[in-house]
């Protein structure tokens, strides 16, 4: 009997348990299923989204050389990177929040239309978390809000810091759980297009810097803002690589696939070098 190809290593198939509209433009999916067993925690994951209307989702399998063999184009799932909003192992639930972009966004379209029982592939979670420090600085746009919300929720009660979040308008604000010593500031674009303002850069530059304290920073925003804030924090504030996570979550005018191919998601070589050194230690 011919052996069936094995699903590519590390890939889990979860199913939608329920959905919830948090704001007009933010939608939550709670995922679960038997393959939640043994799942690890981490700030981000890969979503493998099957083509709409496909009766039986097809997943990559492990080839003879250990590499992934993908289904034909018409059946191939689209891969997108998302933040883990919450992992509840006791309940067997993984929560992911999606910004709804309207027509054309593969992941946001899936999220808006998803029904209980719909399948989605998961790679991860993984990635480096924000280290504990004397002061925690977070800055992000709409796409980065879920990651900042997850960080705020997990900080110790005595934590100090500030979180700046750029949103289209006040209707997208959420009352995020956070320690009393962490200031939450929402910045509204008020009609300006996403990825075209300097609201985050201006807010971080203008804040009172906690001199003499260890500062850890998490930046999750459009490419231009992420690169500008990384430069400010590395070159002006002199944050060491281990204390600075600055990620381009998206780039204006690019899909995630094209952004990765053309710019490697604005990868920070110093950050990844520090991560590799920590893992090797």
TIGU-719260 format. One line per 5 residues: their letters; for each residue x negated, z, y negated of N, C-alpha, C. Coordinates in Angstrom, 1 decimal. Atoms other than C-alpha are relative to their C-alpha. Example, Ala and Ser with C-alpha at 12.3 -4.5 7.8 and 13.67 -1.06 7.14 Angstrom:
as = -0.9/0.0/1.2/-12.3/7.8/4.5/-0.9/0.0/-1.2 ~ 0.9/0.0/1.1/-13.7/7.1/1.1/0.8/0.8/-1.1
END
This chain:
xxxxx = -0.9/0.0/1.2/0.0/0.0/0.0/-0.9/0.0/-1.3 ~ 0.8/0.1/1.2/-1.4/-1.0/-3.4/0.3/1.3/-0.9 ~ -0.1/-1.1/0.8/-2.1/2.0/-5.5/0.4/-0.3/-1.4 ~ -0.5/0.3/1.4/-0.2/2.2/-8.8/-1.0/0.5/-1.0 ~ 0.9/-0.5/1.0/-2.3/2.4/-11.9/0.4/1.3/-0.6
xxxxx = -0.2/-1.4/0.5/-2.7/5.9/-13.3/0.1/-0.1/-1.6 ~ -0.2/-0.1/1.4/-1.4/6.6/-16.8/-1.4/0.4/-0.7 ~ 1.2/-0.2/0.7/-4.3/6.7/-19.3/-0.2/1.5/-0.2 ~ 0.3/-1.5/0.0/-6.0/10.2/-19.3/0.4/0.6/-1.3 ~ -0.3/-0.7/1.2/-4.8/12.7/-21.8/1.4/-0.4/-0.6
xxxxx = -1.3/0.4/0.5/-1.5/10.9/-22.5/1.1/0.7/0.6 ~ -1.3/-0.7/-0.4/1.7/12.9/-22.3/1.2/-0.8/-0.4 ~ -1.3/0.6/0.5/5.2/11.6/-22.4/1.0/1.1/-0.2 ~ -1.0/-1.0/0.3/7.6/13.9/-24.2/1.3/-0.7/-0.4 ~ -1.3/0.5/0.4/11.2/13.5/-25.2/0.6/0.7/-1.2
xxxxx = -0.6/-0.6/1.2/13.2/14.1/-28.3/1.0/1.0/0.5 ~ -1.0/-1.0/-0.3/15.1/17.4/-28.0/1.1/0.0/-1.1 ~ -1.0/0.0/1.1/16.7/17.3/-31.5/-0.7/-0.5/-1.2 ~ 0.5/0.5/1.3/16.3/16.0/-35.0/0.7/0.8/-1.1 ~ -0.5/-0.7/1.1/16.9/17.6/-38.4/-0.5/-0.6/-1.3
xxxxx = 0.4/0.5/1.3/16.9/16.1/-41.9/-0.3/1.2/-0.9 ~ 0.4/-1.1/0.9/15.0/18.6/-44.1/0.2/-0.2/-1.4 ~ -0.2/0.5/1.4/15.2/16.7/-47.4/0.5/-1.4/0.1 ~ -0.4/1.4/-0.1/16.5/13.3/-48.3/-1.1/-1.0/0.6 ~ 1.1/0.9/-0.4/13.0/11.8/-47.4/-0.8/0.6/1.1
xxxxx = 0.8/-0.6/-1.1/11.7/14.2/-44.7/0.9/0.4/1.2 ~ -0.8/-0.1/-1.2/13.0/14.2/-41.2/-0.9/0.7/1.1 ~ 0.7/-0.8/-1.0/12.0/16.6/-38.4/0.5/-0.4/1.4 ~ -0.3/0.2/-1.5/11.8/15.8/-34.6/-0.6/1.1/0.7 ~ 0.5/-1.0/-1.0/11.4/18.5/-32.0/-0.1/-0.6/1.3
xxxxx = 0.3/0.7/-1.3/9.8/17.2/-28.8/-0.2/1.0/1.1 ~ 0.2/-0.9/-1.1/9.6/18.7/-25.4/0.1/-0.7/1.3 ~ -0.1/0.5/-1.3/9.8/18.2/-21.7/-1.1/0.6/1.0 ~ 0.9/-0.6/-1.0/7.9/19.0/-18.4/-1.5/-0.1/-0.4 ~ 1.5/0.3/0.2/4.6/17.5/-19.7/-0.5/0.8/-1.2
xxxxx = 0.5/-1.0/1.0/4.4/20.2/-22.4/-1.0/1.0/0.6 ~ 0.8/-1.0/-0.7/2.7/22.4/-19.8/-1.5/-0.3/-0.2 ~ 1.4/0.1/0.2/-0.9/23.1/-20.6/-0.4/-0.7/-1.3 ~ 0.4/0.7/1.2/-0.8/21.4/-24.0/-0.8/0.9/-0.9 ~ 0.9/-0.7/0.9/-3.5/22.4/-26.5/0.5/0.0/-1.4
xxxxx = -0.4/0.0/1.4/-3.1/23.3/-30.1/-1.0/-0.8/-0.8 ~ 0.9/0.8/0.9/-4.6/21.3/-33.0/0.8/-0.5/-1.2 ~ -0.8/0.4/1.2/-3.7/20.1/-36.5/0.6/-1.4/0.0 ~ -0.6/1.3/0.0/-3.0/16.5/-35.6/0.1/-0.6/1.4 ~ -0.2/0.6/-1.3/-2.0/14.2/-32.7/0.3/-1.5/-0.3
xxxxx = -0.3/1.4/0.0/-1.5/10.5/-31.9/1.4/-0.1/0.7 ~ -1.3/0.4/-0.5/2.1/9.3/-31.4/0.0/-1.4/0.5 ~ -0.1/1.3/-0.6/2.7/6.3/-29.1/1.5/-0.3/0.0 ~ -1.4/0.3/0.2/6.0/4.8/-30.2/0.4/-1.3/0.6 ~ -0.4/1.3/-0.7/7.6/2.3/-27.8/0.8/-0.9/-1.0
xxxxx = -0.8/1.0/0.8/9.1/-0.9/-29.3/1.5/0.4/0.1 ~ -1.4/-0.3/0.0/12.7/-0.4/-30.3/0.8/-0.9/1.0 ~ -0.8/0.7/-0.9/15.2/-1.4/-27.7/-0.6/-0.2/1.4 ~ 0.6/0.1/-1.4/12.8/-1.3/-24.7/0.6/1.0/0.9 ~ -0.8/-0.8/-0.9/14.8/0.0/-21.8/-0.9/1.0/0.7
xxxxx = 0.9/-0.8/-0.7/11.8/1.4/-19.9/-1.4/0.0/-0.8 ~ 1.3/0.0/0.8/8.8/2.4/-22.2/-1.2/-0.2/0.9 ~ 1.3/0.3/-0.7/5.4/1.1/-21.0/-1.1/0.7/-0.7 ~ 1.1/-0.8/0.6/2.3/3.2/-21.5/-1.4/-0.6/0.5 ~ 1.3/0.5/-0.5/-1.4/2.4/-21.3/-0.4/0.7/1.3
xxxxx = 0.5/-0.5/-1.3/-3.0/2.9/-17.9/-1.5/0.0/0.0 ~ 1.5/-0.1/-0.1/-6.6/3.7/-16.9/-0.5/-1.2/0.8 ~ 0.6/1.1/-0.7/-8.6/0.6/-16.0/-1.1/0.4/0.9 ~ 1.1/-0.3/-0.9/-11.4/0.4/-13.4/-1.2/0.6/-0.6 ~ 1.2/-0.6/0.7/-14.0/1.3/-16.0/0.4/1.2/-0.8
xxxxx = -0.4/-1.2/0.7/-12.0/4.2/-17.3/0.6/-0.2/-1.4 ~ -0.5/0.3/1.3/-10.9/2.4/-20.5/1.5/-0.2/0.1 ~ -1.4/0.2/0.0/-7.3/2.1/-21.5/0.4/-1.5/0.1 ~ -0.6/1.3/-0.1/-5.4/-1.0/-20.4/1.4/0.0/-0.6 ~ -1.2/-0.1/0.7/-2.5/-1.7/-22.7/1.0/-1.0/0.5
xxxxx = -1.1/0.9/-0.4/0.9/-3.3/-21.9/-0.1/-1.3/-0.9 ~ -0.1/1.2/0.8/1.6/-6.8/-23.2/0.6/0.3/-1.4 ~ -0.3/-0.2/1.4/2.2/-7.2/-26.9/1.5/0.4/-0.2 ~ -1.4/-0.3/0.2/6.0/-7.1/-26.7/0.4/1.4/0.5 ~ -0.3/-1.4/-0.6/5.9/-3.8/-24.7/-0.9/1.0/-0.5
xxxxx = 1.1/-0.9/0.3/2.9/-2.2/-26.3/0.5/1.0/-1.1 ~ -0.4/-1.0/1.0/3.6/1.1/-28.1/-0.9/-0.1/-1.3 ~ 0.8/-0.1/1.2/2.5/1.5/-31.7/-0.6/1.4/-0.2 ~ 0.7/-1.3/0.1/0.0/4.3/-32.3/-0.1/0.4/-1.5 ~ 0.1/-0.6/1.3/0.3/6.5/-35.4/-0.5/1.4/0.1
xxxxx = 0.5/-1.3/0.0/-1.4/9.7/-36.4/0.9/0.9/-0.8 ~ -0.9/-0.9/0.7/0.7/12.7/-37.4/-0.5/1.4/0.1 ~ 0.3/-1.5/0.0/0.3/16.4/-38.3/0.9/0.7/1.0 ~ -0.8/-0.9/-0.8/1.5/19.0/-35.9/0.6/1.1/-0.9 ~ -0.6/-1.0/0.8/4.0/21.0/-37.8/0.1/1.4/0.6
xxxxx = -0.1/-1.2/-0.8/4.5/23.6/-35.1/-0.1/-0.2/1.4 ~ 0.1/0.0/-1.5/3.6/24.2/-31.5/0.5/1.3/0.5 ~ -0.6/-1.2/-0.5/5.8/26.7/-29.7/-0.1/-0.1/1.5 ~ 0.2/0.1/-1.5/4.4/27.0/-26.1/1.1/0.8/0.7 ~ -1.0/-0.9/-0.7/6.9/29.8/-25.2/1.3/-0.8/0.2
xxxxx = -1.2/0.7/-0.1/9.8/27.5/-26.0/-0.2/-1.4/0.6 ~ 0.3/1.4/-0.5/8.0/24.3/-24.8/0.4/-1.0/-1.0 ~ -0.4/0.9/1.1/8.5/22.6/-28.2/-1.1/-0.3/-0.9 ~ 1.0/0.5/0.9/6.3/20.5/-30.4/0.8/-0.7/-1.2 ~ -0.8/0.5/1.2/7.6/19.8/-34.0/-0.9/-0.9/-0.8
xxxxx = 0.7/1.0/0.9/6.6/16.8/-36.1/0.9/-0.4/-1.1 ~ -0.8/0.4/1.2/7.9/16.1/-39.6/-0.5/-1.4/-0.5 ~ 0.3/1.3/0.4/8.1/12.5/-40.8/0.6/-0.3/-1.4 ~ -0.5/0.5/1.3/8.3/11.1/-44.3/0.7/-1.3/0.2 ~ -0.7/1.2/-0.2/10.9/8.4/-44.4/-0.3/-1.0/-1.1
xxxxx = 0.4/1.0/0.9/9.6/5.3/-46.0/1.0/-1.2/-0.3 ~ -0.9/1.1/0.1/12.6/3.0/-45.6/-0.4/-1.1/1.0 ~ 0.2/1.1/-1.0/12.5/-0.4/-43.9/-1.5/-0.3/0.1 ~ 1.4/0.5/-0.3/9.1/-1.4/-42.3/-0.9/1.0/0.5 ~ 0.9/-1.1/-0.6/7.6/2.0/-41.4/0.4/0.2/1.5
xxxxx = -0.3/-0.1/-1.4/7.4/2.0/-37.6/0.3/1.5/0.4 ~ -0.2/-1.4/-0.4/7.1/5.8/-37.2/1.3/0.6/-0.7 ~ -1.2/-0.6/0.7/9.7/6.7/-39.9/1.3/-0.6/0.5 ~ -1.2/0.6/-0.6/12.1/4.2/-38.5/0.4/0.6/1.3 ~ -0.2/-0.6/-1.2/11.7/5.7/-35.1/0.6/1.4/-0.2
xxxxx = -0.5/-1.3/0.3/12.2/9.2/-36.5/1.4/0.0/-0.4 ~ -1.3/0.0/0.6/15.3/8.3/-38.4/1.1/-0.4/1.0 ~ -0.9/0.5/-1.0/16.9/6.6/-35.4/0.0/0.8/1.3 ~ 0.2/-0.7/-1.3/15.7/8.9/-32.6/1.2/0.8/0.4 ~ -1.0/-0.8/-0.6/18.2/10.4/-30.3/-0.5/0.9/1.1
xxxxx = 0.4/-0.9/-1.1/17.9/13.3/-27.8/-0.2/-0.8/1.3 ~ 0.3/0.7/-1.2/16.2/12.0/-24.7/-1.0/-1.2/-0.2 ~ 0.9/1.1/0.3/14.2/9.2/-26.4/-1.5/0.4/0.3 ~ 1.4/-0.3/-0.5/10.6/9.0/-25.0/-1.0/-0.4/-1.1 ~ 1.1/0.3/0.9/7.4/9.1/-27.1/-1.3/0.5/0.7
xxxxx = 1.3/-0.5/-0.5/3.8/9.3/-26.0/-0.8/0.8/-1.0 ~ 0.7/-1.0/0.8/1.5/12.0/-27.2/-1.5/0.0/0.4 ~ 1.4/-0.2/-0.3/-2.3/12.0/-27.4/-0.5/1.2/-0.8 ~ 0.4/-1.2/0.7/-3.8/15.4/-28.3/1.0/1.1/0.3 ~ 0.6/-0.1/1.3/-3.2/17.6/-30.3/-1.5/0.3/0.1
xxxxx = 1.4/-0.3/0.2/-6.8/18.0/-31.6/-0.3/0.1/-1.4 ~ 0.5/0.0/1.3/-9.0/18.1/-34.6/-0.4/1.4/-0.5 ~ 0.5/-1.3/0.5/-10.6/20.9/-36.7/1.0/0.6/-0.9 ~ -0.9/-0.7/0.9/-8.5/23.5/-38.4/-0.7/0.5/-1.2 ~ 0.6/-0.6/1.2/-9.1/25.0/-41.8/-0.5/1.3/0.3
xxxxx = 0.6/-1.3/-0.4/-11.5/27.9/-41.4/0.5/1.1/-0.9 ~ -0.3/-1.1/0.8/-10.7/31.3/-42.7/-1.0/0.2/-1.0 ~ 0.9/-0.2/1.1/-12.2/32.1/-46.0/0.5/1.1/-1.0 ~ -0.5/-0.9/1.0/-11.9/34.3/-49.1/1.2/-0.6/-0.8 ~ -1.0/0.7/0.8/-9.8/31.7/-50.8/0.3/-1.4/0.7
xxxxx = -0.3/1.2/-0.7/-7.9/28.8/-49.3/0.7/-1.0/-1.0 ~ -0.5/1.1/0.9/-7.3/25.6/-51.3/0.6/-1.1/0.8 ~ -0.7/1.1/-0.7/-4.8/23.0/-50.1/0.6/-0.9/-1.0 ~ -0.5/1.0/0.9/-3.9/19.8/-51.8/0.5/-1.2/0.8 ~ -0.5/1.1/-0.8/-1.7/17.0/-50.4/1.2/-0.6/-0.7
xxxxx = -1.2/0.7/0.5/1.0/14.5/-51.1/1.1/0.2/1.1 ~ -1.1/-0.1/-0.9/4.3/14.0/-49.2/-0.4/0.0/1.4 ~ 0.4/0.1/-1.3/2.5/12.9/-46.1/-0.8/1.2/0.5 ~ 0.8/-1.2/-0.3/0.3/16.0/-46.2/0.7/1.3/0.0 ~ -0.8/-1.3/0.0/3.1/18.5/-46.7/0.1/0.7/1.3
xxxxx = -0.2/-0.7/-1.3/3.7/19.2/-43.0/-1.3/0.7/0.4 ~ 1.2/-0.7/-0.4/0.0/20.0/-42.4/-0.2/1.2/-0.9 ~ 0.2/-1.2/0.9/-0.1/22.3/-45.4/1.0/1.1/0.4 ~ -1.0/-1.0/-0.4/3.1/24.0/-44.3/-0.4/0.7/1.2 ~ 0.5/-0.6/-1.2/1.6/24.6/-40.9/-1.1/1.0/-0.3
xxxxx = 1.1/-0.9/0.3/-1.5/26.1/-42.4/0.5/1.3/-0.7 ~ -0.5/-1.2/0.7/0.4/28.4/-44.8/0.7/0.9/1.0 ~ -0.7/-0.8/-0.9/2.5/29.6/-41.9/-0.9/0.8/0.9 ~ 0.9/-0.6/-0.9/-0.5/30.6/-39.9/-1.1/0.9/-0.7 ~ 1.0/-0.9/0.7/-2.7/32.3/-42.6/0.4/1.4/0.2
xxxxx = -0.3/-1.5/-0.1/-3.1/36.1/-42.3/0.7/0.4/-1.3 ~ -0.8/-0.5/1.1/-0.8/38.1/-44.5/-0.8/0.3/-1.3 ~ 0.8/-0.4/1.2/-3.7/39.2/-46.8/-0.7/-1.2/-0.6 ~ 0.7/1.2/0.5/-4.9/35.6/-47.4/0.3/-0.3/-1.5 ~ -0.1/0.5/1.4/-5.5/34.3/-51.0/-0.2/-1.5/0.0
xxxxx = 0.2/1.4/0.2/-5.3/30.8/-52.2/1.0/-0.7/-0.8 ~ -0.9/0.9/0.8/-3.4/27.9/-53.8/0.3/-1.3/0.8 ~ -0.4/1.3/-0.6/-1.5/24.9/-52.5/0.7/-0.8/-1.0 ~ -0.6/0.9/0.9/-0.7/21.9/-54.6/0.5/-1.2/0.8 ~ -0.6/1.1/-0.8/1.7/19.3/-53.2/0.7/-0.9/-0.9
xxxxx = -0.6/1.0/0.8/2.7/16.1/-54.9/1.2/-0.6/0.8 ~ -1.3/0.5/-0.5/6.3/14.9/-54.3/0.6/-1.0/-0.9 ~ -0.8/0.9/0.9/8.6/12.2/-55.6/0.8/0.7/-1.1 ~ -0.9/-0.7/0.9/10.9/14.7/-57.2/0.3/1.4/0.6 ~ -0.4/-1.4/-0.4/12.3/18.3/-57.0/0.8/0.0/1.3
xxxxx = -0.9/0.0/-1.1/14.7/17.2/-54.3/-0.7/0.1/1.3 ~ 0.8/-0.1/-1.2/11.8/17.1/-51.8/-0.7/1.3/0.3 ~ 0.6/-1.2/-0.1/10.7/20.6/-52.3/0.6/0.8/1.2 ~ -0.4/-0.9/-1.1/10.8/23.1/-49.4/-0.5/1.4/-0.4 ~ 0.4/-1.4/0.2/10.6/26.9/-49.6/-0.9/0.4/1.2
xxxxx = 0.9/-0.1/-1.1/7.5/27.2/-47.4/-0.4/1.5/0.2 ~ 0.5/-1.3/-0.3/6.6/30.5/-45.7/-1.5/0.1/-0.3 ~ 1.4/-0.1/0.4/3.3/31.7/-47.0/-0.3/1.5/-0.3 ~ 0.4/-1.3/0.5/1.3/34.9/-47.8/0.3/0.2/-1.4 ~ -0.4/-0.3/1.4/2.2/36.6/-51.0/-1.2/-0.4/-1.0
xxxxx = 1.1/0.3/0.8/-1.3/35.9/-52.3/-0.4/-1.5/-0.1 ~ 0.2/1.5/0.0/-1.1/32.1/-51.9/1.0/-0.6/-1.0 ~ -0.9/0.7/1.0/0.3/30.2/-54.9/0.4/-1.4/0.5 ~ -0.5/1.3/-0.4/2.5/27.2/-54.1/0.5/-0.8/-1.3 ~ -0.3/0.8/1.2/2.7/24.5/-56.8/0.4/-1.4/0.4
xxxxx = -0.4/1.4/-0.3/4.8/21.3/-56.5/-0.2/-0.8/-1.3 ~ 0.2/1.0/1.0/3.9/18.3/-58.6/0.9/-1.2/0.2 ~ -1.0/1.0/-0.1/6.5/15.7/-59.3/-0.4/-1.3/-0.6 ~ 0.4/1.3/0.5/5.8/12.0/-59.7/1.0/-0.6/-1.0 ~ -1.0/0.3/0.9/9.1/11.5/-61.5/0.1/-1.5/-0.3
xxxxx = -0.1/1.5/0.1/9.4/7.7/-60.8/-1.2/-0.8/0.2 ~ 1.2/0.8/-0.3/5.8/6.8/-60.4/-0.1/-0.2/1.5 ~ 0.1/0.4/-1.4/4.9/5.1/-57.1/-1.0/1.0/0.7 ~ 0.9/-0.8/-0.7/3.2/7.1/-54.4/-1.4/-0.7/0.0 ~ 1.4/0.5/0.0/-0.6/6.7/-54.5/-0.5/-0.6/-1.3
xxxxx = 0.4/0.6/1.3/-0.7/5.8/-58.2/-0.3/1.1/-1.0 ~ 0.2/-1.1/1.1/-1.1/9.2/-60.0/-1.3/0.8/0.3 ~ 1.2/-0.9/-0.1/-3.9/11.7/-60.5/0.5/1.4/0.0 ~ -0.5/-1.3/0.1/-1.6/14.7/-60.2/-0.8/1.0/0.8 ~ 0.8/-0.9/-0.8/-3.5/16.3/-57.4/-1.4/0.3/-0.6
xxxxx = 1.3/-0.2/0.6/-6.9/15.7/-58.9/0.0/0.8/-1.2 ~ -0.1/-0.7/1.3/-5.8/17.0/-62.3/0.2/1.5/0.3 ~ -0.4/-1.4/-0.3/-4.3/20.2/-60.7/-1.2/0.7/0.5 ~ 1.2/-0.7/-0.6/-7.4/21.0/-58.6/-1.1/0.2/-1.0 ~ 1.1/-0.1/1.0/-9.8/20.3/-61.5/0.3/1.1/-1.0
xxxxx = -0.4/-0.9/1.1/-7.8/22.5/-63.9/0.1/1.4/0.5 ~ -0.2/-1.3/-0.5/-7.4/25.5/-61.6/-1.2/0.9/-0.3 ~ 1.1/-1.0/0.1/-9.3/28.7/-62.1/-0.7/0.2/1.3 ~ 0.8/0.0/-1.2/-12.1/28.6/-59.6/-0.4/1.4/0.4 ~ 0.4/-1.4/-0.4/-12.7/31.8/-57.6/-1.5/0.1/0.2
xxxxx = 1.5/-0.1/0.0/-16.4/32.1/-58.4/-0.4/1.2/0.9 ~ 0.5/-1.1/-0.8/-18.4/34.2/-55.9/0.7/0.2/1.3 ~ -0.7/-0.1/-1.2/-16.0/33.7/-53.1/-0.2/-1.2/0.9 ~ 0.0/1.2/-0.9/-16.1/31.5/-50.0/1.4/-0.7/-0.1 ~ -1.2/0.8/0.1/-13.6/28.7/-50.5/0.1/-1.0/1.1
xxxxx = -0.2/1.0/-1.0/-12.2/26.6/-47.7/1.1/-0.9/-0.5 ~ -1.0/0.9/0.6/-10.3/23.4/-48.7/0.5/-1.0/1.0 ~ -0.7/1.0/-0.9/-7.8/21.1/-46.9/0.6/-1.0/-0.9 ~ -0.5/1.1/0.9/-7.1/17.8/-48.6/0.7/-1.0/1.0 ~ -0.7/0.9/-0.9/-4.4/15.5/-47.0/0.9/-0.9/-0.9
xxxxx = -0.6/0.8/1.0/-3.4/12.6/-49.2/-0.3/-1.5/0.1 ~ 0.4/1.4/0.1/-3.6/8.9/-50.1/-1.5/-0.1/-0.2 ~ 1.5/0.3/0.0/-7.1/7.4/-49.8/-0.6/0.3/-1.4 ~ 0.6/-0.2/1.3/-7.8/7.4/-53.6/-0.1/1.4/-0.4 ~ 0.0/-1.4/0.4/-6.8/11.0/-54.2/-0.9/0.8/1.0
xxxxx = 0.8/-0.7/-0.9/-8.5/12.2/-51.0/-1.5/-0.2/-0.3 ~ 1.4/0.3/0.3/-11.8/10.5/-51.9/-0.4/0.7/-1.3 ~ 0.3/-0.6/1.3/-11.7/11.8/-55.5/-0.1/1.5/0.1 ~ 0.1/-1.5/-0.2/-11.0/15.4/-54.4/-1.2/0.4/0.8 ~ 1.2/-0.2/-0.8/-13.7/15.2/-51.8/-1.2/0.0/-0.8
xxxxx = 1.2/0.0/0.9/-16.2/14.2/-54.4/0.0/1.2/-0.9 ~ -0.1/-1.1/0.9/-15.0/16.9/-56.8/-0.5/1.3/0.7 ~ 0.3/-1.2/-0.8/-15.3/19.6/-54.1/-1.4/0.0/0.5 ~ 1.4/0.1/-0.6/-18.6/18.4/-52.6/-1.0/0.1/-1.1 ~ 1.1/0.2/1.0/-20.5/17.4/-55.7/0.1/1.0/-1.2
xxxxx = -0.1/-0.9/1.1/-19.1/19.7/-58.4/0.1/1.5/0.4 ~ -0.2/-1.4/-0.5/-17.9/22.8/-56.5/-1.0/0.4/1.1 ~ 1.0/-0.2/-1.1/-20.6/22.4/-53.8/0.5/0.7/1.2 ~ -0.5/-0.5/-1.2/-18.4/23.2/-50.9/-0.8/-0.6/1.2 ~ 0.7/0.5/-1.2/-20.4/22.9/-47.6/1.0/-0.8/0.9
xxxxx = -0.9/0.8/-0.9/-19.1/20.4/-45.0/0.9/0.8/0.9 ~ -0.8/-0.8/-0.9/-17.9/23.1/-42.7/1.3/0.6/-0.7 ~ -1.1/-0.6/0.7/-15.5/24.4/-45.4/0.9/-1.0/-0.7 ~ -0.7/1.0/0.7/-14.1/21.1/-46.6/0.6/-1.1/1.0 ~ -0.6/1.1/-0.8/-11.6/18.9/-44.7/0.8/-0.8/-0.9
xxxxx = -0.6/0.9/0.9/-10.6/15.9/-46.8/0.3/-1.3/0.7 ~ -0.4/1.1/-0.8/-8.6/13.3/-45.0/0.9/-1.0/-0.8 ~ -1.0/1.0/0.5/-7.1/10.0/-46.2/1.1/-0.2/1.0 ~ -1.1/0.1/-1.0/-3.7/10.2/-44.5/0.5/-1.5/0.0 ~ -0.5/1.3/0.1/-2.8/6.7/-45.7/-0.7/-0.7/-1.2
xxxxx = 0.5/0.8/1.1/-3.9/3.9/-48.1/1.0/-1.0/-0.5 ~ -1.0/0.9/0.6/-1.7/2.1/-50.5/-0.3/-1.5/0.3 ~ 0.2/1.5/-0.4/-1.1/-1.5/-49.3/-0.5/-0.3/1.4 ~ 0.6/0.2/-1.3/-2.4/-0.9/-45.8/0.9/0.7/1.0 ~ -0.6/-0.8/-1.2/-0.8/0.0/-42.4/-1.1/0.9/0.5
xxxxx = 1.1/-0.9/-0.6/-2.6/2.8/-40.5/-1.0/-0.8/0.8 ~ 1.0/0.8/-0.8/-4.1/0.2/-38.2/-1.0/-0.7/-0.9 ~ 0.8/0.8/0.9/-5.4/-1.9/-41.0/-1.0/0.9/-0.8 ~ 0.8/-1.0/0.7/-6.6/1.2/-42.9/-1.2/0.4/0.8 ~ 1.0/-0.4/-0.9/-8.6/2.3/-39.9/-1.0/-1.1/0.2
xxxxx = 0.9/1.1/-0.2/-10.1/-1.1/-39.3/-0.9/-0.4/-1.2 ~ 0.7/0.4/1.2/-11.1/-1.8/-42.9/-0.8/1.1/-0.6 ~ 0.7/-1.1/0.7/-12.1/1.7/-44.1/-0.3/1.2/0.9 ~ 0.2/-1.2/-0.9/-12.3/4.0/-41.0/0.7/1.2/-0.5 ~ -0.8/-1.1/0.6/-9.7/6.2/-42.8/-0.9/0.8/-0.9
xxxxx = 0.9/-0.7/0.9/-12.4/7.1/-45.3/-0.7/1.2/0.6 ~ 0.7/-1.0/-0.8/-14.3/9.0/-42.7/-1.1/0.7/-0.8 ~ 1.0/-0.8/0.7/-16.4/11.8/-44.2/-1.2/0.3/1.0 ~ 1.1/-0.1/-0.9/-19.8/11.5/-42.4/-0.5/1.4/0.0 ~ 0.5/-1.4/0.0/-20.9/15.0/-43.5/0.9/0.9/0.7
xxxxx = -1.0/-0.8/-0.7/-17.7/16.6/-42.2/-0.2/-0.2/1.5 ~ 0.1/0.3/-1.5/-18.0/14.9/-38.8/-1.3/0.4/0.6 ~ 1.3/-0.4/-0.5/-21.7/15.7/-38.5/0.1/1.5/0.1 ~ -0.1/-1.5/-0.1/-20.9/19.4/-39.2/0.8/0.4/1.2 ~ -0.9/-0.3/-1.1/-18.1/19.3/-36.6/-0.8/-0.2/1.3
xxxxx = 0.8/0.2/-1.2/-20.4/17.8/-34.0/-1.0/1.1/0.3 ~ 1.0/-1.1/-0.1/-23.1/20.4/-34.7/0.7/1.3/0.5 ~ -0.7/-1.2/-0.4/-20.5/23.2/-34.3/0.4/-0.1/1.5 ~ -0.4/0.1/-1.4/-19.3/21.8/-31.0/-1.2/0.1/0.9 ~ 1.2/-0.1/-0.8/-22.8/21.5/-29.7/-0.7/1.3/0.1
x = 0.6/-1.3/0.1/-23.8/25.0/-30.7/0.5/0.9/1.1
END
